[in-house]
Amino acid sequence: MKKDQHQKTNHELAAQESDGEYVEFSKELADPNDVKAMARMKAADQRAKKQ
């Protein structure tokens, strides 16, 4: 795989995970601050969709 293709794949995965719907994450193992940050990101995504 070429370097550019690899970077594009990583970017697509990051976009998919940050969508708020597909997140591969274990809340039991998470830092409490990370859980709070995820909640804020999800709320921000909802506000952005309403506009």
CHARMM internal coordinates of N, CA and C (Angstrom, degrees):
IC EDIT
DIST 1 N 1 CA 1.4496
DIST 1 CA 1 C 1.5318
ANGL 1 N 1 CA 1 C 109.05
DIST 1 C 2 N 1.3074
ANGL 1 CA 1 C 2 N 115.22
DIHE 1 N 1 CA 1 C 2 N 136.32
DIST 2 N 2 CA 1.4637
ANGL 1 C 2 N 2 CA 119.68
DIHE 1 CA 1 C 2 N 2 CA 179.10
DIST 2 CA 2 C 1.5208
ANGL 2 N 2 CA 2 C 110.54
DIHE 1 C 2 N 2 CA 2 C -73.22
DIST 2 C 3 N 1.3144
ANGL 2 CA 2 C 3 N 115.77
DIHE 2 N 2 CA 2 C 3 N 158.25
DIST 3 N 3 CA 1.4650
ANGL 2 C 3 N 3 CA 120.80
DIHE 2 CA 2 C 3 N 3 CA -178.11
DIST 3 CA 3 C 1.5335
ANGL 3 N 3 CA 3 C 111.31
DIHE 2 C 3 N 3 CA 3 C -60.19
DIST 3 C 4 N 1.3237
ANGL 3 CA 3 C 4 N 117.28
DIHE 3 N 3 CA 3 C 4 N -42.38
DIST 4 N 4 CA 1.4627
ANGL 3 C 4 N 4 CA 120.55
DIHE 3 CA 3 C 4 N 4 CA -179.04
DIST 4 CA 4 C 1.5237
ANGL 4 N 4 CA 4 C 111.36
DIHE 3 C 4 N 4 CA 4 C -63.24
DIST 4 C 5 N 1.3252
ANGL 4 CA 4 C 5 N 116.22
DIHE 4 N 4 CA 4 C 5 N -41.08
DIST 5 N 5 CA 1.4599
ANGL 4 C 5 N 5 CA 119.74
DIHE 4 CA 4 C 5 N 5 CA 179.60
DIST 5 CA 5 C 1.5275
ANGL 5 N 5 CA 5 C 110.35
DIHE 4 C 5 N 5 CA 5 C -63.69
DIST 5 C 6 N 1.3216
ANGL 5 CA 5 C 6 N 115.82
DIHE 5 N 5 CA 5 C 6 N -40.35
DIST 6 N 6 CA 1.4561
ANGL 5 C 6 N 6 CA 119.82
DIHE 5 CA 5 C 6 N 6 CA -179.27
DIST 6 CA 6 C 1.5308
ANGL 6 N 6 CA 6 C 110.57
DIHE 5 C 6 N 6 CA 6 C -64.00
DIST 6 C 7 N 1.3231
ANGL 6 CA 6 C 7 N 117.21
DIHE 6 N 6 CA 6 C 7 N -42.22
DIST 7 N 7 CA 1.4583
ANGL 6 C 7 N 7 CA 120.99
DIHE 6 CA 6 C 7 N 7 CA 179.02
DIST 7 CA 7 C 1.5255
ANGL 7 N 7 CA 7 C 110.73
DIHE 6 C 7 N 7 CA 7 C -64.18
DIST 7 C 8 N 1.3115
ANGL 7 CA 7 C 8 N 116.91
DIHE 7 N 7 CA 7 C 8 N -39.79
DIST 8 N 8 CA 1.4601
ANGL 7 C 8 N 8 CA 120.22
DIHE 7 CA 7 C 8 N 8 CA 179.84
DIST 8 CA 8 C 1.5312
ANGL 8 N 8 CA 8 C 110.16
DIHE 7 C 8 N 8 CA 8 C -64.16
DIST 8 C 9 N 1.3272
ANGL 8 CA 8 C 9 N 116.57
DIHE 8 N 8 CA 8 C 9 N -42.03
DIST 9 N 9 CA 1.4563
ANGL 8 C 9 N 9 CA 120.68
DIHE 8 CA 8 C 9 N 9 CA 179.45
DIST 9 CA 9 C 1.5247
ANGL 9 N 9 CA 9 C 110.27
DIHE 8 C 9 N 9 CA 9 C -61.29
DIST 9 C 10 N 1.3210
ANGL 9 CA 9 C 10 N 117.18
DIHE 9 N 9 CA 9 C 10 N -44.79
DIST 10 N 10 CA 1.4617
ANGL 9 C 10 N 10 CA 120.51
DIHE 9 CA 9 C 10 N 10 CA 178.65
DIST 10 CA 10 C 1.5229
ANGL 10 N 10 CA 10 C 110.52
DIHE 9 C 10 N 10 CA 10 C -61.37
DIST 10 C 11 N 1.3177
ANGL 10 CA 10 C 11 N 116.76
DIHE 10 N 10 CA 10 C 11 N -40.76
DIST 11 N 11 CA 1.4633
ANGL 10 C 11 N 11 CA 120.74
DIHE 10 CA 10 C 11 N 11 CA -179.28
DIST 11 CA 11 C 1.5284
ANGL 11 N 11 CA 11 C 110.39
DIHE 10 C 11 N 11 CA 11 C -64.34
DIST 11 C 12 N 1.3341
ANGL 11 CA 11 C 12 N 117.09
DIHE 11 N 11 CA 11 C 12 N -42.94
DIST 12 N 12 CA 1.4579
ANGL 11 C 12 N 12 CA 120.63
DIHE 11 CA 11 C 12 N 12 CA 179.89
DIST 12 CA 12 C 1.5231
ANGL 12 N 12 CA 12 C 110.88
DIHE 11 C 12 N 12 CA 12 C -63.34
DIST 12 C 13 N 1.3355
ANGL 12 CA 12 C 13 N 116.70
DIHE 12 N 12 CA 12 C 13 N -41.04
DIST 13 N 13 CA 1.4576
ANGL 12 C 13 N 13 CA 119.57
DIHE 12 CA 12 C 13 N 13 CA 179.11
DIST 13 CA 13 C 1.5233
ANGL 13 N 13 CA 13 C 110.64
DIHE 12 C 13 N 13 CA 13 C -64.12
DIST 13 C 14 N 1.3179
ANGL 13 CA 13 C 14 N 116.99
DIHE 13 N 13 CA 13 C 14 N -42.47
DIST 14 N 14 CA 1.4606
ANGL 13 C 14 N 14 CA 120.64
DIHE 13 CA 13 C 14 N 14 CA 179.74
DIST 14 CA 14 C 1.5242
ANGL 14 N 14 CA 14 C 110.09
DIHE 13 C 14 N 14 CA 14 C -62.12
DIST 14 C 15 N 1.3234
ANGL 14 CA 14 C 15 N 116.71
DIHE 14 N 14 CA 14 C 15 N -41.57
DIST 15 N 15 CA 1.4591
ANGL 14 C 15 N 15 CA 120.88
DIHE 14 CA 14 C 15 N 15 CA 179.66
DIST 15 CA 15 C 1.5257
ANGL 15 N 15 CA 15 C 109.97
DIHE 14 C 15 N 15 CA 15 C -64.61
DIST 15 C 16 N 1.3206
ANGL 15 CA 15 C 16 N 115.91
DIHE 15 N 15 CA 15 C 16 N -40.46
DIST 16 N 16 CA 1.4521
ANGL 15 C 16 N 16 CA 120.49
DIHE 15 CA 15 C 16 N 16 CA -178.87
DIST 16 CA 16 C 1.5305
ANGL 16 N 16 CA 16 C 110.39
DIHE 15 C 16 N 16 CA 16 C -65.77
DIST 16 C 17 N 1.3186
ANGL 16 CA 16 C 17 N 116.76
DIHE 16 N 16 CA 16 C 17 N -41.45
DIST 17 N 17 CA 1.4557
ANGL 16 C 17 N 17 CA 120.19
DIHE 16 CA 16 C 17 N 17 CA -178.46
DIST 17 CA 17 C 1.5180
ANGL 17 N 17 CA 17 C 111.94
DIHE 16 C 17 N 17 CA 17 C -71.08
DIST 17 C 18 N 1.3377
ANGL 17 CA 17 C 18 N 117.46
DIHE 17 N 17 CA 17 C 18 N -34.80
DIST 18 N 18 CA 1.4572
ANGL 17 C 18 N 18 CA 120.19
DIHE 17 CA 17 C 18 N 18 CA -176.64
DIST 18 CA 18 C 1.5273
ANGL 18 N 18 CA 18 C 112.01
DIHE 17 C 18 N 18 CA 18 C -82.69
DIST 18 C 19 N 1.3168
ANGL 18 CA 18 C 19 N 117.18
DIHE 18 N 18 CA 18 C 19 N 0.05
DIST 19 N 19 CA 1.4559
ANGL 18 C 19 N 19 CA 121.20
DIHE 18 CA 18 C 19 N 19 CA 179.89
DIST 19 CA 19 C 1.5245
ANGL 19 N 19 CA 19 C 111.54
DIHE 18 C 19 N 19 CA 19 C -66.58
DIST 19 C 20 N 1.3373
ANGL 19 CA 19 C 20 N 117.48
DIHE 19 N 19 CA 19 C 20 N -19.63
DIST 20 N 20 CA 1.4501
ANGL 19 C 20 N 20 CA 120.86
DIHE 19 CA 19 C 20 N 20 CA 179.64
DIST 20 CA 20 C 1.5162
ANGL 20 N 20 CA 20 C 112.20
DIHE 19 C 20 N 20 CA 20 C 93.00
DIST 20 C 21 N 1.3207
ANGL 20 CA 20 C 21 N 117.83
DIHE 20 N 20 CA 20 C 21 N -14.20
DIST 21 N 21 CA 1.4555
ANGL 20 C 21 N 21 CA 120.75
DIHE 20 CA 20 C 21 N 21 CA -179.79
DIST 21 CA 21 C 1.5262
ANGL 21 N 21 CA 21 C 110.98
DIHE 20 C 21 N 21 CA 21 C -100.67
DIST 21 C 22 N 1.3235
ANGL 21 CA 21 C 22 N 117.19
DIHE 21 N 21 CA 21 C 22 N -41.60
DIST 22 N 22 CA 1.4557
ANGL 21 C 22 N 22 CA 121.09
DIHE 21 CA 21 C 22 N 22 CA 179.08
DIST 22 CA 22 C 1.5144
ANGL 22 N 22 CA 22 C 108.52
DIHE 21 C 22 N 22 CA 22 C -108.81
DIST 22 C 23 N 1.3282
ANGL 22 CA 22 C 23 N 116.06
DIHE 22 N 22 CA 22 C 23 N 100.24
DIST 23 N 23 CA 1.4598
ANGL 22 C 23 N 23 CA 120.09
DIHE 22 CA 22 C 23 N 23 CA 177.29
DIST 23 CA 23 C 1.5189
ANGL 23 N 23 CA 23 C 107.43
DIHE 22 C 23 N 23 CA 23 C -133.87
DIST 23 C 24 N 1.3276
ANGL 23 CA 23 C 24 N 114.83
DIHE 23 N 23 CA 23 C 24 N 119.71
DIST 24 N 24 CA 1.4549
ANGL 23 C 24 N 24 CA 119.59
DIHE 23 CA 23 C 24 N 24 CA 178.65
DIST 24 CA 24 C 1.5232
ANGL 24 N 24 CA 24 C 106.62
DIHE 23 C 24 N 24 CA 24 C -92.05
DIST 24 C 25 N 1.3287
ANGL 24 CA 24 C 25 N 116.89
DIHE 24 N 24 CA 24 C 25 N 101.09
DIST 25 N 25 CA 1.4545
ANGL 24 C 25 N 25 CA 120.26
DIHE 24 CA 24 C 25 N 25 CA -167.72
DIST 25 CA 25 C 1.5214
ANGL 25 N 25 CA 25 C 108.98
DIHE 24 C 25 N 25 CA 25 C -155.95
DIST 25 C 26 N 1.2986
ANGL 25 CA 25 C 26 N 116.96
DIHE 25 N 25 CA 25 C 26 N 141.60
DIST 26 N 26 CA 1.4588
ANGL 25 C 26 N 26 CA 121.23
DIHE 25 CA 25 C 26 N 26 CA 177.20
DIST 26 CA 26 C 1.5237
ANGL 26 N 26 CA 26 C 109.02
DIHE 25 C 26 N 26 CA 26 C -109.85
DIST 26 C 27 N 1.3109
ANGL 26 CA 26 C 27 N 117.65
DIHE 26 N 26 CA 26 C 27 N 112.97
DIST 27 N 27 CA 1.4670
ANGL 26 C 27 N 27 CA 120.32
DIHE 26 CA 26 C 27 N 27 CA -177.23
DIST 27 CA 27 C 1.5266
ANGL 27 N 27 CA 27 C 111.79
DIHE 26 C 27 N 27 CA 27 C -69.49
DIST 27 C 28 N 1.3373
ANGL 27 CA 27 C 28 N 117.66
DIHE 27 N 27 CA 27 C 28 N -25.63
DIST 28 N 28 CA 1.4627
ANGL 27 C 28 N 28 CA 119.94
DIHE 27 CA 27 C 28 N 28 CA 178.98
DIST 28 CA 28 C 1.5262
ANGL 28 N 28 CA 28 C 110.65
DIHE 27 C 28 N 28 CA 28 C -65.65
DIST 28 C 29 N 1.3252
ANGL 28 CA 28 C 29 N 116.56
DIHE 28 N 28 CA 28 C 29 N -34.39
DIST 29 N 29 CA 1.4597
ANGL 28 C 29 N 29 CA 121.27
DIHE 28 CA 28 C 29 N 29 CA -177.03
DIST 29 CA 29 C 1.5253
ANGL 29 N 29 CA 29 C 112.39
DIHE 28 C 29 N 29 CA 29 C -91.72
DIST 29 C 30 N 1.3098
ANGL 29 CA 29 C 30 N 116.52
DIHE 29 N 29 CA 29 C 30 N -4.87
DIST 30 N 30 CA 1.4628
ANGL 29 C 30 N 30 CA 120.18
DIHE 29 CA 29 C 30 N 30 CA -172.03
DIST 30 CA 30 C 1.5228
ANGL 30 N 30 CA 30 C 111.71
DIHE 29 C 30 N 30 CA 30 C -79.50
DIST 30 C 31 N 1.3086
ANGL 30 CA 30 C 31 N 113.94
DIHE 30 N 30 CA 30 C 31 N 150.09
DIST 31 N 31 CA 1.4577
ANGL 30 C 31 N 31 CA 121.83
DIHE 30 CA 30 C 31 N 31 CA 169.69
DIST 31 CA 31 C 1.5419
ANGL 31 N 31 CA 31 C 107.12
DIHE 30 C 31 N 31 CA 31 C -69.64
DIST 31 C 32 N 1.3249
ANGL 31 CA 31 C 32 N 118.65
DIHE 31 N 31 CA 31 C 32 N 135.80
DIST 32 N 32 CA 1.4805
ANGL 31 C 32 N 32 CA 119.51
DIHE 31 CA 31 C 32 N 32 CA -179.85
DIST 32 CA 32 C 1.5278
ANGL 32 N 32 CA 32 C 113.17
DIHE 31 C 32 N 32 CA 32 C -53.44
DIST 32 C 33 N 1.3240
ANGL 32 CA 32 C 33 N 117.22
DIHE 32 N 32 CA 32 C 33 N -34.85
DIST 33 N 33 CA 1.4647
ANGL 32 C 33 N 33 CA 119.83
DIHE 32 CA 32 C 33 N 33 CA 178.15
DIST 33 CA 33 C 1.5259
ANGL 33 N 33 CA 33 C 110.93
DIHE 32 C 33 N 33 CA 33 C -65.64
DIST 33 C 34 N 1.3353
ANGL 33 CA 33 C 34 N 116.92
DIHE 33 N 33 CA 33 C 34 N -34.77
DIST 34 N 34 CA 1.4637
ANGL 33 C 34 N 34 CA 120.17
DIHE 33 CA 33 C 34 N 34 CA 178.11
DIST 34 CA 34 C 1.5226
ANGL 34 N 34 CA 34 C 110.39
DIHE 33 C 34 N 34 CA 34 C -66.47
DIST 34 C 35 N 1.3275
ANGL 34 CA 34 C 35 N 117.04
DIHE 34 N 34 CA 34 C 35 N -40.38
DIST 35 N 35 CA 1.4675
ANGL 34 C 35 N 35 CA 120.60
DIHE 34 CA 34 C 35 N 35 CA 179.12
DIST 35 CA 35 C 1.5286
ANGL 35 N 35 CA 35 C 109.61
DIHE 34 C 35 N 35 CA 35 C -62.88
DIST 35 C 36 N 1.3317
ANGL 35 CA 35 C 36 N 116.96
DIHE 35 N 35 CA 35 C 36 N -42.44
DIST 36 N 36 CA 1.4698
ANGL 35 C 36 N 36 CA 120.70
DIHE 35 CA 35 C 36 N 36 CA 178.09
DIST 36 CA 36 C 1.5240
ANGL 36 N 36 CA 36 C 110.62
DIHE 35 C 36 N 36 CA 36 C -63.77
DIST 36 C 37 N 1.3199
ANGL 36 CA 36 C 37 N 116.38
DIHE 36 N 36 CA 36 C 37 N -41.12
DIST 37 N 37 CA 1.4646
ANGL 36 C 37 N 37 CA 120.21
DIHE 36 CA 36 C 37 N 37 CA 179.84
DIST 37 CA 37 C 1.5231
ANGL 37 N 37 CA 37 C 110.40
DIHE 36 C 37 N 37 CA 37 C -64.32
DIST 37 C 38 N 1.3232
ANGL 37 CA 37 C 38 N 117.14
DIHE 37 N 37 CA 37 C 38 N -40.10
DIST 38 N 38 CA 1.4677
ANGL 37 C 38 N 38 CA 120.09
DIHE 37 CA 37 C 38 N 38 CA 178.32
DIST 38 CA 38 C 1.5239
ANGL 38 N 38 CA 38 C 110.26
DIHE 37 C 38 N 38 CA 38 C -63.10
DIST 38 C 39 N 1.3227
ANGL 38 CA 38 C 39 N 117.23
DIHE 38 N 38 CA 38 C 39 N -40.81
DIST 39 N 39 CA 1.4621
ANGL 38 C 39 N 39 CA 120.80
DIHE 38 CA 38 C 39 N 39 CA 179.05
DIST 39 CA 39 C 1.5278
ANGL 39 N 39 CA 39 C 110.32
DIHE 38 C 39 N 39 CA 39 C -63.07
DIST 39 C 40 N 1.3455
ANGL 39 CA 39 C 40 N 116.91
DIHE 39 N 39 CA 39 C 40 N -41.17
DIST 40 N 40 CA 1.4656
ANGL 39 C 40 N 40 CA 120.14
DIHE 39 CA 39 C 40 N 40 CA 178.17
DIST 40 CA 40 C 1.5232
ANGL 40 N 40 CA 40 C 110.97
DIHE 39 C 40 N 40 CA 40 C -64.86
DIST 40 C 41 N 1.3332
ANGL 40 CA 40 C 41 N 116.74
DIHE 40 N 40 CA 40 C 41 N -40.73
DIST 41 N 41 CA 1.4730
ANGL 40 C 41 N 41 CA 119.94
DIHE 40 CA 40 C 41 N 41 CA 179.66
DIST 41 CA 41 C 1.5251
ANGL 41 N 41 CA 41 C 110.22
DIHE 40 C 41 N 41 CA 41 C -64.34
DIST 41 C 42 N 1.3242
ANGL 41 CA 41 C 42 N 116.47
DIHE 41 N 41 CA 41 C 42 N -40.93
DIST 42 N 42 CA 1.4622
ANGL 41 C 42 N 42 CA 120.16
DIHE 41 CA 41 C 42 N 42 CA -179.63
DIST 42 CA 42 C 1.5318
ANGL 42 N 42 CA 42 C 109.99
DIHE 41 C 42 N 42 CA 42 C -64.27
DIST 42 C 43 N 1.3259
ANGL 42 CA 42 C 43 N 116.82
DIHE 42 N 42 CA 42 C 43 N -42.51
DIST 43 N 43 CA 1.4652
ANGL 42 C 43 N 43 CA 120.95
DIHE 42 CA 42 C 43 N 43 CA 178.11
DIST 43 CA 43 C 1.5265
ANGL 43 N 43 CA 43 C 110.49
DIHE 42 C 43 N 43 CA 43 C -63.21
DIST 43 C 44 N 1.3186
ANGL 43 CA 43 C 44 N 116.63
DIHE 43 N 43 CA 43 C 44 N -40.35
DIST 44 N 44 CA 1.4675
ANGL 43 C 44 N 44 CA 120.26
DIHE 43 CA 43 C 44 N 44 CA 179.07
DIST 44 CA 44 C 1.5255
ANGL 44 N 44 CA 44 C 110.60
DIHE 43 C 44 N 44 CA 44 C -65.57
DIST 44 C 45 N 1.3311
ANGL 44 CA 44 C 45 N 117.10
DIHE 44 N 44 CA 44 C 45 N -38.69
DIST 45 N 45 CA 1.4656
ANGL 44 C 45 N 45 CA 120.49
DIHE 44 CA 44 C 45 N 45 CA 177.14
DIST 45 CA 45 C 1.5242
ANGL 45 N 45 CA 45 C 110.41
DIHE 44 C 45 N 45 CA 45 C -61.96
DIST 45 C 46 N 1.3279
ANGL 45 CA 45 C 46 N 116.99
DIHE 45 N 45 CA 45 C 46 N -41.58
DIST 46 N 46 CA 1.4589
ANGL 45 C 46 N 46 CA 120.66
DIHE 45 CA 45 C 46 N 46 CA -179.97
DIST 46 CA 46 C 1.5299
ANGL 46 N 46 CA 46 C 110.57
DIHE 45 C 46 N 46 CA 46 C -64.16
DIST 46 C 47 N 1.3323
ANGL 46 CA 46 C 47 N 116.62
DIHE 46 N 46 CA 46 C 47 N -42.98
DIST 47 N 47 CA 1.4692
ANGL 46 C 47 N 47 CA 119.77
DIHE 46 CA 46 C 47 N 47 CA 178.49
DIST 47 CA 47 C 1.5208
ANGL 47 N 47 CA 47 C 110.86
DIHE 46 C 47 N 47 CA 47 C -63.45
DIST 47 C 48 N 1.3198
ANGL 47 CA 47 C 48 N 116.82
DIHE 47 N 47 CA 47 C 48 N -38.96
DIST 48 N 48 CA 1.4651
ANGL 47 C 48 N 48 CA 120.69
DIHE 47 CA 47 C 48 N 48 CA -179.11
DIST 48 CA 48 C 1.5266
ANGL 48 N 48 CA 48 C 110.73
DIHE 47 C 48 N 48 CA 48 C -66.33
DIST 48 C 49 N 1.3220
ANGL 48 CA 48 C 49 N 117.37
DIHE 48 N 48 CA 48 C 49 N -35.92
DIST 49 N 49 CA 1.4664
ANGL 48 C 49 N 49 CA 120.61
DIHE 48 CA 48 C 49 N 49 CA -179.59
DIST 49 CA 49 C 1.5265
ANGL 49 N 49 CA 49 C 111.32
DIHE 48 C 49 N 49 CA 49 C -69.86
DIST 49 C 50 N 1.3289
ANGL 49 CA 49 C 50 N 117.64
DIHE 49 N 49 CA 49 C 50 N -29.73
DIST 50 N 50 CA 1.4697
ANGL 49 C 50 N 50 CA 121.35
DIHE 49 CA 49 C 50 N 50 CA -178.76
DIST 50 CA 50 C 1.5190
ANGL 50 N 50 CA 50 C 112.19
DIHE 49 C 50 N 50 CA 50 C -71.84
DIST 50 C 51 N 1.3243
ANGL 50 CA 50 C 51 N 117.55
DIHE 50 N 50 CA 50 C 51 N -26.97
DIST 51 N 51 CA 1.4648
ANGL 50 C 51 N 51 CA 120.40
DIHE 50 CA 50 C 51 N 51 CA -176.19
DIST 51 CA 51 C 1.5079
ANGL 51 N 51 CA 51 C 112.58
DIHE 50 C 51 N 51 CA 51 C -74.52
END
COOR INIT
IC SEED 1 N 1 CA 1 C
IC BUILD
